[in-house]
Amino acid sequence: MVSYGFHPDALIEYREATDYYVREASPAVAERFVATVESGIATLLAAPDRWRVVDTPGIRRYVVRRFPYLLYYCWDREQERVTVFAVMHSNREPGYWKGRIG
């Protein structure tokens, strides 16, 4: 069974994005955002190597539906674990999260 986790900074991004939708839109929109991200993670866990590698070492990108966010993650086949390194708004500077990999 595939497990997953967030880099601590990615978890902060996720929380900040959710808080943004609560403040600027509504709690209902924030709930849809969370449900959409969680659905995306479930999709990743079902087939973690489905999305192509976009960066080294083995970083893949998943585009979140209906919201302008991307999940950058790594699939460790041996450990059967997905690690999410960024919950990135698509308008942010690309690659800002690369220092998290180590």
ZAKOL-803767 format. One record per residue: residue in one letter; y negated, z negated, x negated of N, C-alpha, C, O, CB in turn. Coordinates in steps of 0.02 Angstrom, whole numbers, plus 50000, padded with zeros to 5 digits. Each point is the difference from the previous one (the first is absolute). Glycine has a CB too. Example, Ala and Ser with C-alpha at 12.3 -4.5 7.8 and 13.67 -1.06 7.14 Angstrom:
ZAKOL-803767
+-----+-------+-------+-------+-------+-------+-------+-------+-------+-------+-------+-------+-------+-------+-------+-------+
| res |   n_v |   n_w |   n_u |  ca_v |  ca_w |  ca_u |   c_v |   c_w |   c_u |   o_v |   o_w |   o_u |  cb_v |  cb_w |  cb_u |
+-----+-------+-------+-------+-------+-------+-------+-------+-------+-------+-------+-------+-------+-------+-------+-------+
|   A | 50284 | 49610 | 49340 | 49941 | 50000 | 50045 | 49940 | 50000 | 49955 | 50001 | 49967 | 49948 | 50058 | 49971 | 50147 |
|   S | 49888 | 50098 | 49923 | 49941 | 49997 | 49958 | 49945 | 49963 | 50039 | 49945 | 49992 | 49975 | 50087 | 50116 | 49966 |
+-----+-------+-------+-------+-------+-------+-------+-------+-------+-------+-------+-------+-------+-------+-------+-------+
This chain:
ZAKOL-803767
+-----+-------+-------+-------+-------+-------+-------+-------+-------+-------+-------+-------+-------+-------+-------+-------+
| res |   n_v |   n_w |   n_u |  ca_v |  ca_w |  ca_u |   c_v |   c_w |   c_u |   o_v |   o_w |   o_u |  cb_v |  cb_w |  cb_u |
+-----+-------+-------+-------+-------+-------+-------+-------+-------+-------+-------+-------+-------+-------+-------+-------+
|   M | 50059 | 50000 | 49958 | 49941 | 50000 | 50042 | 49937 | 50000 | 49955 | 49995 | 49961 | 49953 | 50068 | 49978 | 50140 |
|   V | 49891 | 50105 | 49923 | 49939 | 50007 | 49961 | 49951 | 49945 | 50019 | 49987 | 49987 | 50059 | 50030 | 50138 | 49933 |
|   S | 49955 | 49843 | 49956 | 49949 | 49949 | 50012 | 49932 | 50028 | 49977 | 49997 | 50053 | 49969 | 50088 | 49852 | 50016 |
|   Y | 49862 | 50059 | 50030 | 49934 | 50022 | 49979 | 49954 | 49941 | 49989 | 50013 | 49944 | 50023 | 50003 | 50164 | 50038 |
|   G | 49930 | 49906 | 49904 | 49948 | 49951 | 49989 | 49936 | 50035 | 49981 | 49999 | 50059 | 49985 | 50086 | 49855 | 49980 |
|   F | 49861 | 50048 | 50037 | 49934 | 50026 | 49983 | 49977 | 49970 | 49934 | 50013 | 49942 | 49986 | 49959 | 50072 | 50136 |
|   H | 49996 | 50027 | 49838 | 49963 | 49972 | 49944 | 49947 | 49955 | 50031 | 49974 | 50016 | 50053 | 50046 | 50086 | 49870 |
|   P | 49964 | 49841 | 50046 | 49951 | 49954 | 50031 | 49933 | 50033 | 50018 | 49971 | 49985 | 50052 | 50082 | 49924 | 49883 |
|   D | 49923 | 50137 | 50024 | 49937 | 50034 | 50015 | 50008 | 50048 | 50059 | 49953 | 50010 | 50039 | 50014 | 49980 | 49841 |
|   A | 50091 | 50040 | 50127 | 50012 | 50045 | 50057 | 50003 | 49959 | 50065 | 49977 | 50023 | 50052 | 50087 | 50057 | 49874 |
|   L | 49963 | 49861 | 50070 | 50001 | 49956 | 50059 | 49929 | 49980 | 50021 | 49985 | 49996 | 50059 | 50128 | 49961 | 49906 |
|   I | 49844 | 50031 | 49986 | 49930 | 49985 | 50014 | 49967 | 50060 | 50033 | 49963 | 49992 | 50049 | 50032 | 49928 | 49853 |
|   E | 50018 | 50140 | 50072 | 49972 | 50061 | 50031 | 50022 | 50007 | 50072 | 49960 | 50017 | 50044 | 50038 | 50038 | 49843 |
|   Y | 50065 | 49933 | 50125 | 50028 | 50005 | 50068 | 49964 | 49951 | 50047 | 49980 | 50018 | 50055 | 50133 | 50016 | 49897 |
|   R | 49879 | 49905 | 50025 | 49966 | 49949 | 50041 | 49926 | 50019 | 50011 | 49975 | 49994 | 50055 | 50103 | 49918 | 49900 |
|   E | 49889 | 50112 | 49993 | 49930 | 50019 | 50007 | 49991 | 50059 | 50048 | 49953 | 50002 | 50039 | 50026 | 49957 | 49844 |
|   A | 50067 | 50089 | 50114 | 49997 | 50057 | 50046 | 50010 | 49977 | 50072 | 49966 | 50023 | 50045 | 50077 | 50053 | 49864 |
|   T | 50004 | 49879 | 50101 | 50012 | 49972 | 50066 | 49939 | 49963 | 50025 | 49980 | 50008 | 50058 | 50143 | 49983 | 49917 |
|   D | 49848 | 49967 | 49982 | 49939 | 49963 | 50019 | 49943 | 50048 | 50017 | 49961 | 49987 | 50046 | 50076 | 49918 | 49880 |
|   Y | 49957 | 50149 | 50036 | 49949 | 50049 | 50014 | 50007 | 50028 | 50071 | 49951 | 50004 | 50037 | 50045 | 50026 | 49840 |
|   Y | 50065 | 49988 | 50142 | 50010 | 50028 | 50067 | 49987 | 49948 | 50055 | 49977 | 50017 | 50054 | 50108 | 50062 | 49897 |
|   V | 49930 | 49858 | 50035 | 49984 | 49947 | 50049 | 49925 | 49996 | 50009 | 49975 | 49997 | 50056 | 50128 | 49938 | 49911 |
|   R | 49859 | 50064 | 49977 | 49927 | 49994 | 50003 | 49965 | 50062 | 50028 | 49956 | 49995 | 50043 | 50052 | 49928 | 49860 |
|   E | 50011 | 50134 | 50072 | 49963 | 50061 | 50014 | 50026 | 50040 | 50059 | 49964 | 50043 | 50027 | 50011 | 49961 | 49853 |
|   A | 50085 | 49983 | 50142 | 50028 | 50037 | 50057 | 50019 | 49949 | 50053 | 49961 | 49985 | 50045 | 50081 | 50109 | 49881 |
|   S | 50019 | 49880 | 50069 | 50023 | 49949 | 50048 | 50066 | 49972 | 49976 | 50034 | 50030 | 49959 | 49907 | 50028 | 50137 |
|   P | 50078 | 49884 | 49930 | 50066 | 49973 | 49983 | 50057 | 50048 | 50019 | 50051 | 50003 | 49966 | 49903 | 49882 | 50049 |
|   A | 50037 | 50152 | 50039 | 50052 | 50048 | 50020 | 50008 | 50056 | 49948 | 50056 | 50020 | 49985 | 49919 | 49954 | 50136 |
|   V | 49969 | 50050 | 49852 | 50004 | 50052 | 49948 | 50033 | 49971 | 49938 | 50041 | 50033 | 49968 | 49855 | 50024 | 50078 |
|   A | 50086 | 49882 | 49936 | 50031 | 49967 | 49942 | 50075 | 49993 | 50010 | 50038 | 50010 | 49954 | 49855 | 49927 | 50024 |
|   E | 50128 | 50046 | 50083 | 50072 | 49994 | 50014 | 50034 | 50068 | 49992 | 50056 | 50003 | 49974 | 49921 | 49901 | 50106 |
|   R | 49990 | 50149 | 49943 | 50029 | 50068 | 49992 | 50005 | 50018 | 49927 | 50048 | 50032 | 49978 | 49905 | 50002 | 50134 |
|   F | 49996 | 49947 | 49849 | 50002 | 50013 | 49928 | 50060 | 49966 | 49968 | 50038 | 50031 | 49963 | 49836 | 49980 | 50035 |
|   V | 50134 | 49924 | 50016 | 50056 | 49963 | 49972 | 50067 | 50030 | 50022 | 50045 | 50009 | 49959 | 49885 | 49887 | 50040 |
|   A | 50076 | 50120 | 50065 | 50062 | 50030 | 50025 | 50014 | 50067 | 49966 | 50058 | 50015 | 49985 | 49924 | 49927 | 50125 |
|   T | 49966 | 50097 | 49878 | 50009 | 50065 | 49968 | 50021 | 49991 | 49927 | 50044 | 50036 | 49977 | 49870 | 50014 | 50100 |
|   V | 50055 | 49904 | 49887 | 50019 | 49988 | 49930 | 50072 | 49973 | 49998 | 50039 | 50023 | 49958 | 49840 | 49953 | 50011 |
|   E | 50137 | 49978 | 50074 | 50068 | 49972 | 50000 | 50052 | 50053 | 50018 | 50055 | 50001 | 49972 | 49898 | 49887 | 50060 |
|   S | 50029 | 50157 | 50014 | 50045 | 50055 | 50016 | 50009 | 50046 | 49939 | 50055 | 50023 | 49987 | 49909 | 49971 | 50134 |
|   G | 49982 | 50018 | 49843 | 50004 | 50039 | 49939 | 50045 | 49968 | 49949 | 50040 | 50034 | 49967 | 49846 | 50009 | 50055 |
|   I | 50109 | 49892 | 49971 | 50043 | 49965 | 49952 | 50073 | 50005 | 50022 | 50044 | 50010 | 49958 | 49863 | 49910 | 50014 |
|   A | 50106 | 50073 | 50092 | 50069 | 50008 | 50025 | 50026 | 50071 | 49984 | 50059 | 50008 | 49983 | 49918 | 49908 | 50109 |
|   T | 49980 | 50133 | 49915 | 50019 | 50069 | 49983 | 50016 | 50006 | 49926 | 50049 | 50032 | 49981 | 49879 | 50011 | 50113 |
|   L | 50031 | 49926 | 49864 | 50013 | 50001 | 49928 | 50066 | 49967 | 49983 | 50039 | 50026 | 49960 | 49838 | 49970 | 50019 |
|   L | 50137 | 49948 | 50053 | 50062 | 49964 | 49985 | 50061 | 50040 | 50021 | 50053 | 49994 | 49970 | 49885 | 49898 | 50044 |
|   A | 50056 | 50148 | 50038 | 50056 | 50040 | 50024 | 50017 | 50057 | 49951 | 50057 | 50020 | 49994 | 49910 | 49952 | 50124 |
|   A | 49982 | 50053 | 49846 | 50011 | 50055 | 49953 | 49947 | 49996 | 49945 | 49955 | 50042 | 49998 | 50094 | 50032 | 50093 |
|   P | 49956 | 49877 | 49864 | 49946 | 49988 | 49951 | 49988 | 50057 | 49951 | 49946 | 50005 | 49971 | 50081 | 49877 | 50040 |
|   D | 50022 | 50160 | 49978 | 49989 | 50055 | 49953 | 49981 | 50065 | 50034 | 49999 | 50053 | 49968 | 50083 | 49893 | 49957 |
|   R | 49903 | 50051 | 50139 | 49981 | 50060 | 50038 | 49933 | 50029 | 49977 | 49993 | 50061 | 49998 | 50071 | 49893 | 50100 |
|   W | 49889 | 50004 | 49885 | 49933 | 50023 | 49980 | 49999 | 50013 | 49925 | 50031 | 49963 | 49961 | 49915 | 49973 | 50133 |
|   R | 50020 | 50116 | 49888 | 50002 | 50021 | 49930 | 49962 | 49952 | 49954 | 49956 | 49963 | 50022 | 50052 | 50155 | 50017 |
|   V | 50012 | 49882 | 49899 | 49966 | 49961 | 49948 | 49933 | 50033 | 49987 | 49996 | 50060 | 49987 | 50114 | 49901 | 49961 |
|   V | 49836 | 49999 | 50055 | 49932 | 50027 | 49988 | 49968 | 49973 | 49936 | 49948 | 50025 | 49979 | 50039 | 49986 | 50145 |
|   D | 50045 | 49940 | 49846 | 49973 | 49970 | 49939 | 50056 | 49964 | 49964 | 50053 | 49987 | 50029 | 49832 | 50000 | 50022 |
|   T | 50103 | 49998 | 49886 | 50050 | 49962 | 49962 | 49984 | 49926 | 50005 | 49941 | 49984 | 50010 | 50076 | 50112 | 49910 |
|   P | 50029 | 49860 | 50076 | 50072 | 50012 | 49995 | 50033 | 50000 | 50070 | 50013 | 49947 | 50028 | 49986 | 49999 | 49858 |
|   G | 50013 | 50111 | 50140 | 50036 | 50006 | 50064 | 49960 | 49979 | 50061 | 50029 | 49979 | 50050 | 50072 | 50002 | 49886 |
|   I | 49833 | 50025 | 50062 | 49958 | 49980 | 50056 | 50000 | 50056 | 50052 | 49990 | 50059 | 49984 | 49937 | 49869 | 49941 |
|   R | 50085 | 50052 | 50137 | 50002 | 50047 | 50057 | 49943 | 49983 | 50048 | 49973 | 49945 | 49998 | 50152 | 50070 | 49990 |
|   R | 49858 | 50033 | 50054 | 49945 | 49990 | 50047 | 50024 | 50016 | 50071 | 50031 | 50051 | 50014 | 49883 | 49977 | 49896 |
|   Y | 50070 | 49925 | 50135 | 50014 | 50009 | 50071 | 49933 | 50000 | 50037 | 49959 | 49956 | 49990 | 50155 | 49987 | 50001 |
|   V | 49875 | 50108 | 50051 | 49939 | 50005 | 50039 | 50010 | 49964 | 50067 | 50045 | 50017 | 50038 | 49924 | 50094 | 49906 |
|   V | 49989 | 49840 | 50069 | 50004 | 49961 | 50062 | 49973 | 50044 | 50057 | 49946 | 50030 | 49993 | 50041 | 49859 | 49945 |
|   R | 50049 | 50115 | 50115 | 49979 | 50040 | 50058 | 49945 | 49966 | 50040 | 50000 | 49939 | 50006 | 50115 | 50110 | 50000 |
|   R | 49839 | 49990 | 50019 | 49946 | 49979 | 50045 | 49947 | 49956 | 49967 | 49950 | 49985 | 50032 | 50132 | 50022 | 50058 |
|   F | 49927 | 49974 | 49849 | 49950 | 49961 | 49963 | 49992 | 50030 | 49931 | 50048 | 50027 | 49972 | 49981 | 49867 | 50092 |
|   P | 49911 | 50103 | 49907 | 49988 | 50032 | 49935 | 50023 | 49958 | 49941 | 49961 | 49983 | 49956 | 49942 | 50075 | 50096 |
|   Y | 50162 | 49926 | 49947 | 50028 | 49958 | 49947 | 50061 | 50033 | 49969 | 50035 | 50039 | 50031 | 49922 | 49859 | 50027 |
|   L | 50053 | 50084 | 49879 | 50057 | 50023 | 49962 | 50036 | 49939 | 49972 | 49969 | 49951 | 49981 | 49974 | 50158 | 49990 |
|   L | 50123 | 49894 | 50027 | 50040 | 49948 | 49967 | 50026 | 50030 | 49936 | 50036 | 50050 | 50001 | 49996 | 49894 | 50110 |
|   Y | 49951 | 50025 | 49833 | 50028 | 50019 | 49936 | 50055 | 49950 | 49984 | 49988 | 49939 | 50000 | 49902 | 50113 | 49959 |
|   Y | 50170 | 49974 | 50028 | 50057 | 49955 | 49991 | 50048 | 50027 | 49947 | 49997 | 50058 | 49980 | 49991 | 49905 | 50140 |
|   C | 50055 | 49993 | 49859 | 50051 | 50018 | 49952 | 50068 | 49979 | 50028 | 50007 | 49946 | 50029 | 49912 | 50041 | 49873 |
|   W | 50130 | 50056 | 50090 | 50068 | 49987 | 50024 | 50043 | 49985 | 49939 | 50010 | 50042 | 49957 | 49975 | 50034 | 50144 |
|   D | 50041 | 49863 | 49897 | 50046 | 49979 | 49947 | 50071 | 50007 | 50028 | 50024 | 49957 | 50037 | 49890 | 49962 | 49911 |
|   R | 50118 | 50135 | 50033 | 50067 | 50015 | 50027 | 50051 | 49947 | 49981 | 50042 | 49981 | 50042 | 49930 | 50140 | 49951 |
|   E | 50025 | 49854 | 49946 | 50049 | 49950 | 49978 | 49993 | 49935 | 50039 | 50051 | 49970 | 50019 | 49947 | 50081 | 49867 |
|   Q | 49941 | 49927 | 50125 | 49988 | 49938 | 50036 | 49998 | 50010 | 50076 | 49998 | 49952 | 50038 | 49938 | 50007 | 49863 |
|   E | 50064 | 50105 | 50120 | 49993 | 50017 | 50071 | 49939 | 49966 | 50030 | 50004 | 49966 | 50051 | 50121 | 50049 | 49958 |
|   R | 49818 | 49996 | 49957 | 49938 | 49967 | 50020 | 49941 | 50048 | 49995 | 49993 | 50038 | 49953 | 50053 | 49853 | 50007 |
|   V | 49912 | 50107 | 50092 | 49937 | 50037 | 50002 | 49944 | 49951 | 49985 | 49997 | 49946 | 50030 | 50049 | 50139 | 50054 |
|   T | 49910 | 49933 | 49870 | 49941 | 49959 | 49986 | 49938 | 50041 | 50017 | 49990 | 50055 | 49973 | 50070 | 49880 | 49936 |
|   V | 49899 | 50039 | 50136 | 49938 | 50033 | 50020 | 49946 | 49976 | 49952 | 49984 | 49941 | 49997 | 50051 | 50067 | 50126 |
|   F | 49935 | 50040 | 49840 | 49948 | 49983 | 49951 | 49930 | 50007 | 50028 | 49953 | 49970 | 49973 | 50125 | 50067 | 49939 |
|   A | 49914 | 50002 | 50142 | 49933 | 50009 | 50028 | 50005 | 50018 | 50074 | 50043 | 50039 | 50021 | 49913 | 49997 | 49867 |
|   V | 49999 | 49934 | 50151 | 49987 | 50020 | 50069 | 49929 | 50027 | 49996 | 49952 | 49964 | 50011 | 50128 | 49948 | 50047 |
|   M | 49915 | 50152 | 49927 | 49937 | 50030 | 49979 | 49967 | 50041 | 50055 | 50032 | 50043 | 50031 | 50011 | 49959 | 49853 |
|   H | 49894 | 49985 | 50128 | 49961 | 50044 | 50044 | 49994 | 50067 | 49966 | 49988 | 50003 | 49940 | 49947 | 49900 | 50111 |
|   S | 50074 | 50150 | 49986 | 50001 | 50067 | 49969 | 49934 | 50021 | 49969 | 49998 | 50049 | 49962 | 50088 | 49981 | 50121 |
|   N | 49859 | 49934 | 49931 | 49936 | 50017 | 49969 | 49985 | 49959 | 49938 | 49947 | 50008 | 49970 | 50013 | 50022 | 50142 |
|   R | 50086 | 49926 | 49867 | 49989 | 49962 | 49939 | 50014 | 50043 | 49939 | 50031 | 50053 | 50004 | 49999 | 49841 | 50055 |
|   E | 49946 | 50081 | 49885 | 50010 | 50036 | 49937 | 50074 | 50002 | 49983 | 50032 | 49947 | 49995 | 49854 | 50017 | 49965 |
|   P | 50142 | 50095 | 50031 | 50071 | 50005 | 49984 | 50017 | 49963 | 49935 | 49962 | 50001 | 49952 | 50042 | 50110 | 50107 |
|   G | 50053 | 49858 | 49941 | 50025 | 49968 | 49939 | 49973 | 49932 | 49983 | 50020 | 49971 | 49950 | 49994 | 50141 | 50012 |
|   Y | 49942 | 49860 | 50079 | 49972 | 49934 | 49984 | 50054 | 49947 | 49995 | 49990 | 49949 | 49966 | 49905 | 50084 | 50093 |
|   W | 50160 | 49977 | 49973 | 50054 | 49950 | 50004 | 50050 | 50004 | 49942 | 50044 | 49958 | 49995 | 49943 | 50046 | 50128 |
|   K | 50007 | 50047 | 49833 | 50050 | 50012 | 49949 | 50009 | 49942 | 49952 | 50054 | 49994 | 49970 | 49919 | 50126 | 50039 |
|   G | 49978 | 49838 | 49981 | 50006 | 49943 | 49957 | 50048 | 49947 | 50027 | 50017 | 49953 | 49964 | 49867 | 50069 | 49998 |
|   R | 50137 | 49985 | 50099 | 50046 | 49952 | 50031 | 50072 | 50010 | 49979 | 50042 | 49955 | 50008 | 49881 | 50039 | 50088 |
|   I | 50091 | 50063 | 49876 | 50069 | 50016 | 49981 | 50013 | 49972 | 49930 | 49961 | 50011 | 49953 | 50039 | 50094 | 50118 |
|   G | 50054 | 49858 | 49923 | 50012 | 49972 | 49934 | 50065 | 49974 | 49987 | 50013 | 49976 | 49945 | 49877 | 50000 | 50055 |
+-----+-------+-------+-------+-------+-------+-------+-------+-------+-------+-------+-------+-------+-------+-------+-------+
